[in-house]
Amino acid sequence: MGRFIFVSFGLLVVAISLSGTGAGFCCPLGWSSYNQHCYKVFSELKNWDDAESFCYTQHRGSRLASIHSREEEAFVGKLASQTLEFTSMWIGLKDPWNECNWEWSDDTKLDYKVWTRRPYCTIMVVKTDRIFWINSGCEKTSSFVCKFQA
């Protein structure tokens, strides 16, 4: 009985020490984790709306990826470089009415951006020496990256 209490107490201490650290969350097979979110790059070519719909069907809460920091952008860029031959892909940034009212498809705050041009939907381009965003007509097709909170 004493051993059972000792082992139980030890497990409780481990569980408490891991809570809130992000340990214990994991992404589904084929998805990659970063900062408590799961990401997956898809090489199929889809227009922005079809890519957004496809993400939604892949996992509950999944949308085209929103990017909120240079570090997150670098992570997604590296993921794309490992997956795609030509590394350009839709991300979840869109100006649906072409009024300079840009918004992420997952409704998170637009707090980081790296544009080179502007109209409608946004493609992230990954080159060996830099990453940049270009805006393109939403009807064009591109690879894309999906994201959901783990």
C-alpha positions as CSV (number, residue, x, y, z in Angstrom):
1,M,0.0,0.0,0.0
2,G,2.9,2.4,0.8
3,R,4.5,1.7,-2.6
4,F,1.1,2.5,-4.3
5,I,0.9,5.8,-2.5
6,F,4.5,6.7,-3.3
7,V,4.1,5.9,-7.0
8,S,0.8,7.7,-7.2
9,F,2.3,10.8,-5.6
10,G,5.2,10.6,-8.0
11,L,2.9,10.5,-11.0
12,L,0.9,13.4,-9.6
13,V,4.1,15.5,-9.3
14,V,5.1,14.7,-12.9
15,A,1.6,15.6,-14.2
16,I,1.6,18.9,-12.4
17,S,5.0,19.8,-13.6
18,L,4.1,19.2,-17.2
19,S,0.8,21.0,-17.1
20,G,0.8,24.3,-19.0
21,T,4.1,23.6,-20.7
22,G,2.6,22.5,-24.0
23,A,3.9,19.0,-23.3
24,G,1.3,16.4,-24.0
25,F,-0.2,17.9,-27.2
26,C,0.6,16.3,-30.4
27,C,-0.4,16.7,-34.0
28,P,-2.0,14.1,-36.2
29,L,0.2,11.9,-38.4
30,G,1.6,14.0,-41.3
31,W,1.2,17.3,-39.5
32,S,4.0,19.3,-37.9
33,S,3.8,21.2,-34.6
34,Y,5.0,24.7,-33.8
35,N,3.9,26.9,-30.8
36,Q,0.9,24.7,-29.9
37,H,-0.5,24.7,-33.5
38,C,-0.3,22.0,-36.2
39,Y,0.6,22.7,-39.8
40,K,0.5,20.8,-43.0
41,V,1.6,21.9,-46.5
42,F,-0.4,20.5,-49.4
43,S,1.1,20.3,-52.9
44,E,-2.3,20.1,-54.7
45,L,-3.1,23.3,-56.7
46,K,-6.3,25.0,-55.6
47,N,-7.7,28.5,-55.7
48,W,-7.8,30.3,-52.4
49,D,-11.5,29.5,-51.6
50,D,-11.1,25.8,-52.4
51,A,-7.9,25.6,-50.4
52,E,-9.6,27.2,-47.4
53,S,-12.5,24.7,-47.7
54,F,-10.1,21.8,-48.1
55,C,-8.2,22.8,-44.9
56,Y,-11.5,22.9,-43.0
57,T,-12.2,19.3,-44.1
58,Q,-8.8,18.0,-42.9
59,H,-9.2,18.6,-39.2
60,R,-11.7,20.4,-37.0
61,G,-10.6,24.0,-36.7
62,S,-8.1,23.9,-39.5
63,R,-7.9,26.9,-41.8
64,L,-5.4,28.3,-44.2
65,A,-2.4,29.3,-42.0
66,S,-2.2,32.7,-40.4
67,I,1.3,34.0,-39.7
68,H,2.0,36.1,-36.6
69,S,5.8,36.4,-36.4
70,R,9.0,36.1,-38.3
71,E,9.8,32.9,-36.4
72,E,6.4,31.3,-37.4
73,E,7.0,32.4,-41.0
74,A,10.5,30.8,-41.0
75,F,9.0,27.6,-39.6
76,V,6.3,27.5,-42.3
77,G,8.9,28.3,-44.9
78,K,11.1,25.4,-43.8
79,L,8.1,23.1,-43.9
80,A,7.3,24.2,-47.4
81,S,10.9,23.8,-48.6
82,Q,10.8,20.2,-47.4
83,T,7.4,19.5,-49.1
84,L,7.2,21.5,-52.3
85,E,9.3,21.7,-55.4
86,F,8.3,25.3,-56.1
87,T,7.7,26.9,-52.8
88,S,4.8,29.3,-53.1
89,M,1.5,28.6,-51.3
90,W,-1.7,30.3,-50.2
91,I,-1.8,31.5,-46.6
92,G,-5.0,32.6,-44.9
93,L,-4.7,36.4,-45.5
94,K,-7.5,37.9,-47.7
95,D,-9.0,41.3,-48.6
96,P,-12.4,40.0,-49.6
97,W,-13.8,43.3,-51.0
98,N,-10.5,44.8,-52.2
99,E,-10.8,47.7,-49.7
100,C,-7.5,47.3,-47.9
101,N,-9.3,45.6,-45.0
102,W,-7.1,42.5,-44.8
103,E,-8.1,39.7,-42.4
104,W,-7.0,36.2,-41.5
105,S,-9.4,33.5,-42.4
106,D,-9.1,32.1,-38.8
107,D,-10.2,35.6,-37.4
108,T,-7.0,36.1,-35.6
109,K,-5.5,39.6,-35.4
110,L,-3.4,40.9,-38.4
111,D,-0.2,41.7,-36.3
112,Y,2.5,40.7,-38.8
113,K,2.8,41.2,-42.6
114,V,5.5,41.2,-45.3
115,W,3.9,42.4,-48.5
116,T,5.5,43.2,-51.8
117,R,2.3,44.1,-53.7
118,R,-1.4,44.3,-53.0
119,P,-4.8,43.1,-54.3
120,Y,-7.0,40.1,-53.1
121,C,-5.4,36.9,-51.6
122,T,-1.9,36.3,-50.3
123,I,0.7,33.8,-51.5
124,M,3.9,33.2,-49.4
125,V,7.0,32.6,-51.5
126,V,10.0,30.8,-50.0
127,K,13.4,31.4,-51.7
128,T,16.7,30.1,-50.4
129,D,17.7,33.6,-49.2
130,R,14.3,35.1,-48.2
131,I,10.6,34.8,-47.7
132,F,8.1,37.3,-49.0
133,W,4.4,37.6,-49.6
134,I,2.7,38.5,-52.9
135,N,-0.9,39.2,-53.4
136,S,-2.7,37.5,-56.2
137,G,-6.2,37.0,-57.6
138,C,-8.0,34.5,-55.4
139,E,-9.0,32.5,-58.5
140,K,-5.4,31.5,-59.4
141,T,-4.2,28.1,-58.2
142,S,-1.4,27.4,-55.8
143,S,-0.2,25.0,-53.2
144,F,-1.3,25.9,-49.6
145,V,-0.6,25.4,-45.9
146,C,-3.2,24.6,-43.3
147,K,-3.1,25.3,-39.6
148,F,-5.1,24.5,-36.5
149,Q,-4.6,25.0,-32.8
150,A,-3.6,21.8,-31.0
